[in-house]
Amino acid sequence: MAEFIIEHEWSAENSERVVKTVNGIVEMAKSSKLPAGFLLKEVNVVAGETKAFCTWNAPSKSAIAELVQKVNPPTKWSVFELNRMY
């Protein structure tokens, strides 16, 4: 399983919708209701900004991108595969 970072950015007027969406995904992760093969590791919001980074384990970049498209968060997002050096 590979590791990915998803960078999310949104407009301030969408902040409430973003929080609701993220809380729903976090609850799914806590109750083991995410699709098989996906693990949400971290959600980090940049202090004072409308930006967040979510770290996932997933089968592939295309698989995690497909999952995000299905969730359809009110954000502009990009997926990056990680190669851990240290």
C-alpha positions as CSV (number, residue, x, y, z in Angstrom):
1,M,0.0,0.0,0.0
2,A,1.4,3.4,-0.9
3,E,1.2,6.7,1.0
4,F,-0.4,9.9,-0.3
5,I,-0.9,13.5,0.7
6,I,-4.0,15.2,-0.5
7,E,-3.7,19.0,-0.4
8,H,-7.1,20.8,-0.1
9,E,-7.8,24.5,-0.5
10,W,-11.2,26.1,-0.2
11,S,-12.9,29.5,0.0
12,A,-13.9,30.9,3.4
13,E,-17.6,30.7,2.6
14,N,-17.2,26.9,2.2
15,S,-15.5,26.4,5.5
16,E,-18.6,25.0,7.3
17,R,-19.2,22.5,4.5
18,V,-15.6,21.4,4.5
19,V,-15.6,20.8,8.3
20,K,-18.8,18.8,8.0
21,T,-17.3,16.7,5.2
22,V,-14.0,16.1,7.0
23,N,-15.8,15.2,10.3
24,G,-17.9,12.6,8.3
25,I,-14.8,11.0,6.8
26,V,-13.0,11.0,10.2
27,E,-16.0,9.3,11.8
28,M,-15.9,6.7,9.0
29,A,-12.2,6.1,9.6
30,K,-12.7,5.8,13.4
31,S,-15.5,3.2,12.9
32,S,-13.6,1.3,10.2
33,K,-16.2,2.1,7.5
34,L,-13.8,3.4,4.8
35,P,-13.6,1.3,1.7
36,A,-11.2,-1.7,1.9
37,G,-7.6,-0.7,1.2
38,F,-7.9,2.9,2.4
39,L,-6.5,4.2,5.7
40,L,-6.8,7.9,6.7
41,K,-3.7,8.6,8.8
42,E,-3.8,12.3,9.5
43,V,-5.8,15.5,8.8
44,N,-3.8,18.7,9.3
45,V,-5.3,22.1,8.8
46,V,-3.0,25.0,8.2
47,A,-3.4,27.5,11.0
48,G,-5.1,30.7,9.9
49,E,-5.7,29.5,6.3
50,T,-8.3,27.6,4.3
51,K,-5.9,24.8,3.5
52,A,-5.5,21.2,4.8
53,F,-3.3,18.2,4.2
54,C,-4.7,14.7,4.6
55,T,-2.3,11.7,4.7
56,W,-3.7,8.4,3.4
57,N,-2.6,4.9,2.7
58,A,-4.3,3.7,-0.5
59,P,-3.8,1.1,-3.2
60,S,-2.8,3.7,-5.9
61,K,-2.9,7.3,-6.8
62,S,-5.8,6.7,-9.2
63,A,-7.7,4.9,-6.4
64,I,-7.4,7.7,-3.9
65,A,-8.2,10.3,-6.5
66,E,-11.3,8.3,-7.4
67,L,-12.4,8.1,-3.8
68,V,-12.0,11.9,-3.4
69,Q,-14.0,12.5,-6.5
70,K,-16.8,10.3,-5.1
71,V,-16.8,12.2,-1.8
72,N,-16.8,15.5,-3.8
73,P,-15.5,17.8,-1.1
74,P,-16.1,21.5,-1.6
75,T,-12.4,22.1,-2.1
76,K,-9.8,22.3,-4.9
77,W,-7.5,19.3,-4.3
78,S,-4.3,17.7,-5.5
79,V,-2.9,14.2,-4.8
80,F,0.8,13.6,-4.2
81,E,2.5,10.2,-3.7
82,L,5.1,10.1,-1.0
83,N,8.4,8.3,-1.0
84,R,9.6,8.4,2.6
85,M,13.3,9.2,2.9
86,Y,13.5,9.4,6.7
